[in-house]
Amino acid sequence: MNAAQGKALKVTLVKSLHGQLANIAASARGLGLRRIHQTVSVADTPENRGMIQAAVHLLKVERPS
């Protein structure tokens, strides 16, 4: 399922990845986030939810309307 179709989440990186544990930085990068204040739309899947949960302290997550 494409993020533009069905259920999607809007994820924004609000804090730097610098100094974070490797698995946290890898989760944010796996979501497609590279720079602070970059926003991506990802499908609402258990895999993406797990990556979001790993880096939740660095992210802002919204459900687009």
Phi and psi restraints in degrees (range 20) as a CNS / XPLOR table:
assign (resid 1 and name C) (resid 2 and name N)
       (resid 2 and name CA) (resid 2 and name C) 1.0 -76.3 20.0 2
assign (resid 2 and name N) (resid 2 and name CA)
       (resid 2 and name C) (resid 3 and name N) 1.0 147.9 20.0 2
assign (resid 2 and name C) (resid 3 and name N)
       (resid 3 and name CA) (resid 3 and name C) 1.0 -63.2 20.0 2
assign (resid 3 and name N) (resid 3 and name CA)
       (resid 3 and name C) (resid 4 and name N) 1.0 -26.9 20.0 2
assign (resid 3 and name C) (resid 4 and name N)
       (resid 4 and name CA) (resid 4 and name C) 1.0 -76.0 20.0 2
assign (resid 4 and name N) (resid 4 and name CA)
       (resid 4 and name C) (resid 5 and name N) 1.0 -19.4 20.0 2
assign (resid 4 and name C) (resid 5 and name N)
       (resid 5 and name CA) (resid 5 and name C) 1.0 -104.1 20.0 2
assign (resid 5 and name N) (resid 5 and name CA)
       (resid 5 and name C) (resid 6 and name N) 1.0 153.4 20.0 2
assign (resid 5 and name C) (resid 6 and name N)
       (resid 6 and name CA) (resid 6 and name C) 1.0 63.4 20.0 2
assign (resid 6 and name N) (resid 6 and name CA)
       (resid 6 and name C) (resid 7 and name N) 1.0 -145.9 20.0 2
assign (resid 6 and name C) (resid 7 and name N)
       (resid 7 and name CA) (resid 7 and name C) 1.0 -84.0 20.0 2
assign (resid 7 and name N) (resid 7 and name CA)
       (resid 7 and name C) (resid 8 and name N) 1.0 135.0 20.0 2
assign (resid 7 and name C) (resid 8 and name N)
       (resid 8 and name CA) (resid 8 and name C) 1.0 -140.3 20.0 2
assign (resid 8 and name N) (resid 8 and name CA)
       (resid 8 and name C) (resid 9 and name N) 1.0 160.2 20.0 2
assign (resid 8 and name C) (resid 9 and name N)
       (resid 9 and name CA) (resid 9 and name C) 1.0 -124.2 20.0 2
assign (resid 9 and name N) (resid 9 and name CA)
       (resid 9 and name C) (resid 10 and name N) 1.0 141.9 20.0 2
assign (resid 9 and name C) (resid 10 and name N)
       (resid 10 and name CA) (resid 10 and name C) 1.0 -101.7 20.0 2
assign (resid 10 and name N) (resid 10 and name CA)
       (resid 10 and name C) (resid 11 and name N) 1.0 117.1 20.0 2
assign (resid 10 and name C) (resid 11 and name N)
       (resid 11 and name CA) (resid 11 and name C) 1.0 -118.1 20.0 2
assign (resid 11 and name N) (resid 11 and name CA)
       (resid 11 and name C) (resid 12 and name N) 1.0 130.7 20.0 2
assign (resid 11 and name C) (resid 12 and name N)
       (resid 12 and name CA) (resid 12 and name C) 1.0 -123.4 20.0 2
assign (resid 12 and name N) (resid 12 and name CA)
       (resid 12 and name C) (resid 13 and name N) 1.0 133.8 20.0 2
assign (resid 12 and name C) (resid 13 and name N)
       (resid 13 and name CA) (resid 13 and name C) 1.0 -83.4 20.0 2
assign (resid 13 and name N) (resid 13 and name CA)
       (resid 13 and name C) (resid 14 and name N) 1.0 116.1 20.0 2
assign (resid 13 and name C) (resid 14 and name N)
       (resid 14 and name CA) (resid 14 and name C) 1.0 -108.3 20.0 2
assign (resid 14 and name N) (resid 14 and name CA)
       (resid 14 and name C) (resid 15 and name N) 1.0 -13.3 20.0 2
assign (resid 14 and name C) (resid 15 and name N)
       (resid 15 and name CA) (resid 15 and name C) 1.0 -130.7 20.0 2
assign (resid 15 and name N) (resid 15 and name CA)
       (resid 15 and name C) (resid 16 and name N) 1.0 157.6 20.0 2
assign (resid 15 and name C) (resid 16 and name N)
       (resid 16 and name CA) (resid 16 and name C) 1.0 -69.4 20.0 2
assign (resid 16 and name N) (resid 16 and name CA)
       (resid 16 and name C) (resid 17 and name N) 1.0 150.3 20.0 2
assign (resid 16 and name C) (resid 17 and name N)
       (resid 17 and name CA) (resid 17 and name C) 1.0 -83.9 20.0 2
assign (resid 17 and name N) (resid 17 and name CA)
       (resid 17 and name C) (resid 18 and name N) 1.0 -11.8 20.0 2
assign (resid 17 and name C) (resid 18 and name N)
       (resid 18 and name CA) (resid 18 and name C) 1.0 -61.4 20.0 2
assign (resid 18 and name N) (resid 18 and name CA)
       (resid 18 and name C) (resid 19 and name N) 1.0 127.8 20.0 2
assign (resid 18 and name C) (resid 19 and name N)
       (resid 19 and name CA) (resid 19 and name C) 1.0 87.0 20.0 2
assign (resid 19 and name N) (resid 19 and name CA)
       (resid 19 and name C) (resid 20 and name N) 1.0 -1.6 20.0 2
assign (resid 19 and name C) (resid 20 and name N)
       (resid 20 and name CA) (resid 20 and name C) 1.0 -82.7 20.0 2
assign (resid 20 and name N) (resid 20 and name CA)
       (resid 20 and name C) (resid 21 and name N) 1.0 158.8 20.0 2
assign (resid 20 and name C) (resid 21 and name N)
       (resid 21 and name CA) (resid 21 and name C) 1.0 -60.5 20.0 2
assign (resid 21 and name N) (resid 21 and name CA)
       (resid 21 and name C) (resid 22 and name N) 1.0 151.8 20.0 2
assign (resid 21 and name C) (resid 22 and name N)
       (resid 22 and name CA) (resid 22 and name C) 1.0 -59.0 20.0 2
assign (resid 22 and name N) (resid 22 and name CA)
       (resid 22 and name C) (resid 23 and name N) 1.0 -38.5 20.0 2
assign (resid 22 and name C) (resid 23 and name N)
       (resid 23 and name CA) (resid 23 and name C) 1.0 -70.3 20.0 2
assign (resid 23 and name N) (resid 23 and name CA)
       (resid 23 and name C) (resid 24 and name N) 1.0 -30.3 20.0 2
assign (resid 23 and name C) (resid 24 and name N)
       (resid 24 and name CA) (resid 24 and name C) 1.0 -70.6 20.0 2
assign (resid 24 and name N) (resid 24 and name CA)
       (resid 24 and name C) (resid 25 and name N) 1.0 -46.8 20.0 2
assign (resid 24 and name C) (resid 25 and name N)
       (resid 25 and name CA) (resid 25 and name C) 1.0 -62.9 20.0 2
assign (resid 25 and name N) (resid 25 and name CA)
       (resid 25 and name C) (resid 26 and name N) 1.0 -39.1 20.0 2
assign (resid 25 and name C) (resid 26 and name N)
       (resid 26 and name CA) (resid 26 and name C) 1.0 -65.7 20.0 2
assign (resid 26 and name N) (resid 26 and name CA)
       (resid 26 and name C) (resid 27 and name N) 1.0 -36.1 20.0 2
assign (resid 26 and name C) (resid 27 and name N)
       (resid 27 and name CA) (resid 27 and name C) 1.0 -65.3 20.0 2
assign (resid 27 and name N) (resid 27 and name CA)
       (resid 27 and name C) (resid 28 and name N) 1.0 -43.8 20.0 2
assign (resid 27 and name C) (resid 28 and name N)
       (resid 28 and name CA) (resid 28 and name C) 1.0 -64.7 20.0 2
assign (resid 28 and name N) (resid 28 and name CA)
       (resid 28 and name C) (resid 29 and name N) 1.0 -41.9 20.0 2
assign (resid 28 and name C) (resid 29 and name N)
       (resid 29 and name CA) (resid 29 and name C) 1.0 -68.3 20.0 2
assign (resid 29 and name N) (resid 29 and name CA)
       (resid 29 and name C) (resid 30 and name N) 1.0 -33.3 20.0 2
assign (resid 29 and name C) (resid 30 and name N)
       (resid 30 and name CA) (resid 30 and name C) 1.0 -65.1 20.0 2
assign (resid 30 and name N) (resid 30 and name CA)
       (resid 30 and name C) (resid 31 and name N) 1.0 -26.8 20.0 2
assign (resid 30 and name C) (resid 31 and name N)
       (resid 31 and name CA) (resid 31 and name C) 1.0 -79.5 20.0 2
assign (resid 31 and name N) (resid 31 and name CA)
       (resid 31 and name C) (resid 32 and name N) 1.0 -8.1 20.0 2
assign (resid 31 and name C) (resid 32 and name N)
       (resid 32 and name CA) (resid 32 and name C) 1.0 97.3 20.0 2
assign (resid 32 and name N) (resid 32 and name CA)
       (resid 32 and name C) (resid 33 and name N) 1.0 12.5 20.0 2
assign (resid 32 and name C) (resid 33 and name N)
       (resid 33 and name CA) (resid 33 and name C) 1.0 -94.2 20.0 2
assign (resid 33 and name N) (resid 33 and name CA)
       (resid 33 and name C) (resid 34 and name N) 1.0 126.8 20.0 2
assign (resid 33 and name C) (resid 34 and name N)
       (resid 34 and name CA) (resid 34 and name C) 1.0 -119.8 20.0 2
assign (resid 34 and name N) (resid 34 and name CA)
       (resid 34 and name C) (resid 35 and name N) 1.0 -38.0 20.0 2
assign (resid 34 and name C) (resid 35 and name N)
       (resid 35 and name CA) (resid 35 and name C) 1.0 -123.2 20.0 2
assign (resid 35 and name N) (resid 35 and name CA)
       (resid 35 and name C) (resid 36 and name N) 1.0 154.8 20.0 2
assign (resid 35 and name C) (resid 36 and name N)
       (resid 36 and name CA) (resid 36 and name C) 1.0 -62.1 20.0 2
assign (resid 36 and name N) (resid 36 and name CA)
       (resid 36 and name C) (resid 37 and name N) 1.0 140.9 20.0 2
assign (resid 36 and name C) (resid 37 and name N)
       (resid 37 and name CA) (resid 37 and name C) 1.0 71.6 20.0 2
assign (resid 37 and name N) (resid 37 and name CA)
       (resid 37 and name C) (resid 38 and name N) 1.0 9.7 20.0 2
assign (resid 37 and name C) (resid 38 and name N)
       (resid 38 and name CA) (resid 38 and name C) 1.0 -79.8 20.0 2
assign (resid 38 and name N) (resid 38 and name CA)
       (resid 38 and name C) (resid 39 and name N) 1.0 137.2 20.0 2
assign (resid 38 and name C) (resid 39 and name N)
       (resid 39 and name CA) (resid 39 and name C) 1.0 -119.0 20.0 2
assign (resid 39 and name N) (resid 39 and name CA)
       (resid 39 and name C) (resid 40 and name N) 1.0 136.0 20.0 2
assign (resid 39 and name C) (resid 40 and name N)
       (resid 40 and name CA) (resid 40 and name C) 1.0 -131.0 20.0 2
assign (resid 40 and name N) (resid 40 and name CA)
       (resid 40 and name C) (resid 41 and name N) 1.0 156.0 20.0 2
assign (resid 40 and name C) (resid 41 and name N)
       (resid 41 and name CA) (resid 41 and name C) 1.0 -108.3 20.0 2
assign (resid 41 and name N) (resid 41 and name CA)
       (resid 41 and name C) (resid 42 and name N) 1.0 123.5 20.0 2
assign (resid 41 and name C) (resid 42 and name N)
       (resid 42 and name CA) (resid 42 and name C) 1.0 -124.1 20.0 2
assign (resid 42 and name N) (resid 42 and name CA)
       (resid 42 and name C) (resid 43 and name N) 1.0 152.6 20.0 2
assign (resid 42 and name C) (resid 43 and name N)
       (resid 43 and name CA) (resid 43 and name C) 1.0 -65.9 20.0 2
assign (resid 43 and name N) (resid 43 and name CA)
       (resid 43 and name C) (resid 44 and name N) 1.0 145.7 20.0 2
assign (resid 43 and name C) (resid 44 and name N)
       (resid 44 and name CA) (resid 44 and name C) 1.0 -85.1 20.0 2
assign (resid 44 and name N) (resid 44 and name CA)
       (resid 44 and name C) (resid 45 and name N) 1.0 81.9 20.0 2
assign (resid 44 and name C) (resid 45 and name N)
       (resid 45 and name CA) (resid 45 and name C) 1.0 -118.0 20.0 2
assign (resid 45 and name N) (resid 45 and name CA)
       (resid 45 and name C) (resid 46 and name N) 1.0 160.8 20.0 2
assign (resid 45 and name C) (resid 46 and name N)
       (resid 46 and name CA) (resid 46 and name C) 1.0 -59.0 20.0 2
assign (resid 46 and name N) (resid 46 and name CA)
       (resid 46 and name C) (resid 47 and name N) 1.0 -34.7 20.0 2
assign (resid 46 and name C) (resid 47 and name N)
       (resid 47 and name CA) (resid 47 and name C) 1.0 -64.8 20.0 2
assign (resid 47 and name N) (resid 47 and name CA)
       (resid 47 and name C) (resid 48 and name N) 1.0 -47.3 20.0 2
assign (resid 47 and name C) (resid 48 and name N)
       (resid 48 and name CA) (resid 48 and name C) 1.0 -68.2 20.0 2
assign (resid 48 and name N) (resid 48 and name CA)
       (resid 48 and name C) (resid 49 and name N) 1.0 -36.5 20.0 2
assign (resid 48 and name C) (resid 49 and name N)
       (resid 49 and name CA) (resid 49 and name C) 1.0 -60.9 20.0 2
assign (resid 49 and name N) (resid 49 and name CA)
       (resid 49 and name C) (resid 50 and name N) 1.0 -38.1 20.0 2
assign (resid 49 and name C) (resid 50 and name N)
       (resid 50 and name CA) (resid 50 and name C) 1.0 -65.1 20.0 2
assign (resid 50 and name N) (resid 50 and name CA)
       (resid 50 and name C) (resid 51 and name N) 1.0 -41.9 20.0 2
assign (resid 50 and name C) (resid 51 and name N)
       (resid 51 and name CA) (resid 51 and name C) 1.0 -66.7 20.0 2
assign (resid 51 and name N) (resid 51 and name CA)
       (resid 51 and name C) (resid 52 and name N) 1.0 -38.0 20.0 2
assign (resid 51 and name C) (resid 52 and name N)
       (resid 52 and name CA) (resid 52 and name C) 1.0 -64.1 20.0 2
assign (resid 52 and name N) (resid 52 and name CA)
       (resid 52 and name C) (resid 53 and name N) 1.0 -42.7 20.0 2
assign (resid 52 and name C) (resid 53 and name N)
       (resid 53 and name CA) (resid 53 and name C) 1.0 -63.3 20.0 2
assign (resid 53 and name N) (resid 53 and name CA)
       (resid 53 and name C) (resid 54 and name N) 1.0 -35.6 20.0 2
assign (resid 53 and name C) (resid 54 and name N)
       (resid 54 and name CA) (resid 54 and name C) 1.0 -64.6 20.0 2
assign (resid 54 and name N) (resid 54 and name CA)
       (resid 54 and name C) (resid 55 and name N) 1.0 -33.5 20.0 2
assign (resid 54 and name C) (resid 55 and name N)
       (resid 55 and name CA) (resid 55 and name C) 1.0 -117.8 20.0 2
assign (resid 55 and name N) (resid 55 and name CA)
       (resid 55 and name C) (resid 56 and name N) 1.0 24.4 20.0 2
assign (resid 55 and name C) (resid 56 and name N)
       (resid 56 and name CA) (resid 56 and name C) 1.0 -59.1 20.0 2
assign (resid 56 and name N) (resid 56 and name CA)
       (resid 56 and name C) (resid 57 and name N) 1.0 -29.1 20.0 2
assign (resid 56 and name C) (resid 57 and name N)
       (resid 57 and name CA) (resid 57 and name C) 1.0 -73.7 20.0 2
assign (resid 57 and name N) (resid 57 and name CA)
       (resid 57 and name C) (resid 58 and name N) 1.0 -7.8 20.0 2
assign (resid 57 and name C) (resid 58 and name N)
       (resid 58 and name CA) (resid 58 and name C) 1.0 -109.2 20.0 2
assign (resid 58 and name N) (resid 58 and name CA)
       (resid 58 and name C) (resid 59 and name N) 1.0 -6.4 20.0 2
assign (resid 58 and name C) (resid 59 and name N)
       (resid 59 and name CA) (resid 59 and name C) 1.0 -117.9 20.0 2
assign (resid 59 and name N) (resid 59 and name CA)
       (resid 59 and name C) (resid 60 and name N) 1.0 157.6 20.0 2
assign (resid 59 and name C) (resid 60 and name N)
       (resid 60 and name CA) (resid 60 and name C) 1.0 -118.4 20.0 2
assign (resid 60 and name N) (resid 60 and name CA)
       (resid 60 and name C) (resid 61 and name N) 1.0 125.2 20.0 2
assign (resid 60 and name C) (resid 61 and name N)
       (resid 61 and name CA) (resid 61 and name C) 1.0 -117.1 20.0 2
assign (resid 61 and name N) (resid 61 and name CA)
       (resid 61 and name C) (resid 62 and name N) 1.0 129.8 20.0 2
assign (resid 61 and name C) (resid 62 and name N)
       (resid 62 and name CA) (resid 62 and name C) 1.0 -131.5 20.0 2
assign (resid 62 and name N) (resid 62 and name CA)
       (resid 62 and name C) (resid 63 and name N) 1.0 154.4 20.0 2
assign (resid 62 and name C) (resid 63 and name N)
       (resid 63 and name CA) (resid 63 and name C) 1.0 -101.9 20.0 2
assign (resid 63 and name N) (resid 63 and name CA)
       (resid 63 and name C) (resid 64 and name N) 1.0 109.8 20.0 2
assign (resid 63 and name C) (resid 64 and name N)
       (resid 64 and name CA) (resid 64 and name C) 1.0 -64.4 20.0 2
assign (resid 64 and name N) (resid 64 and name CA)
       (resid 64 and name C) (resid 65 and name N) 1.0 148.1 20.0 2
